[in-house]
Amino acid sequence: QVQLVESGGGLVQPGGSLRLSCAVSRSIFRTYAVNWYRQAPGKERELLATMPPGGTTTYADSVKGRFTISRDNAKNTVYLQMNSLKPTDTAAYYCNVFQDAQNNYWGQGTQVTVSL
C-alpha cells in the first residue's frame, strides 16, 4: 500500500501562484509514474501532468507553460507549481502514483479556488 497526502491548496487571485505538495509514504519514484489530476464540479477528471520513472514529463495543453511537476526523491514528495492561475483552474487537485492496475494510488485531494 502507498499513502498520498496532498497539501497547499487554497484561495488565490487570478494571476497568482500556488504550489501543491504530495507526500508519499514510501520511496517509489523509480518504478511508479507520478501524475497530477484535477476535477471541477460537473466535469470529468482531467490529467494535468505526468512524470514517468526515467521518462519525459508531459502536460495537458490547458496548463502547459503555467504548471510544473517536480519531485524530491529524498523527501518522497511530489510538487505541482502553478503560476498565472485563472478562474478556470478552480478544481479539486489530486496526486496519483501509478505502476499498473493493481498498484494505482490516489491522494484525498486539495481544493484550489481562483477568484477575486
JONORHU-V972680 format. One record per residue. RES is the residue in three letters. D_FIRST is the distance of its C-alpha to the first C-alpha in Angstrom with 2 decimals. Layout:
# JONORHU-V972680
RES;D_FIRST + RES;D_FIRST
This chain:
# JONORHU-V972680
GLN;0.00 + VAL;3.76 + GLN;6.67 + LEU;10.04 + VAL;13.36 + GLU;16.54 + SER;20.02 + GLY;23.53 + GLY;24.75 + GLY;28.16 + LEU;31.70 + VAL;33.55 + GLN;36.93 + PRO;37.53 + GLY;37.69 + GLY;35.40 + SER;32.14 + LEU;28.69 + ARG;25.73 + LEU;22.25 + SER;19.43 + CYS;15.67 + ALA;13.94 + VAL;10.63 + SER;8.74 + ARG;9.19 + SER;11.71 + ILE;10.97 + PHE;14.22 + ARG;16.01 + THR;14.10 + TYR;12.81 + ALA;15.36 + VAL;15.37 + ASN;17.19 + TRP;18.96 + TYR;20.21 + ARG;22.59 + GLN;24.04 + ALA;27.46 + PRO;28.90 + GLY;30.19 + LYS;28.77 + GLU;26.05 + ARG;22.97 + GLU;24.15 + LEU;22.46 + LEU;23.96 + ALA;22.73 + THR;20.73 + MET;20.15 + PRO;19.25 + PRO;18.63 + GLY;22.23 + GLY;23.69 + THR;25.82 + THR;24.71 + THR;25.98 + TYR;26.91 + ALA;28.16 + ASP;31.92 + SER;31.71 + VAL;30.19 + LYS;31.40 + GLY;33.41 + ARG;32.17 + PHE;28.40 + THR;26.72 + ILE;23.09 + SER;22.33 + ARG;19.77 + ASP;20.10 + ASN;18.29 + ALA;19.38 + LYS;17.93 + ASN;14.68 + THR;16.24 + VAL;17.42 + TYR;20.68 + LEU;22.86 + GLN;26.48 + MET;28.58 + ASN;32.35 + SER;35.32 + LEU;33.49 + LYS;35.17 + PRO;35.22 + THR;33.65 + ASP;30.50 + THR;29.95 + ALA;26.62 + ALA;23.13 + TYR;21.08 + TYR;17.41 + CYS;15.14 + ASN;13.00 + VAL;11.22 + PHE;11.89 + GLN;12.11 + ASP;13.07 + ALA;13.06 + GLN;10.07 + ASN;7.98 + ASN;9.34 + TYR;8.13 + TRP;10.88 + GLY;12.35 + GLN;14.81 + GLY;17.79 + THR;20.82 + GLN;24.39 + VAL;26.96 + THR;30.56 + VAL;33.39 + SER;36.72 + LEU;40.00
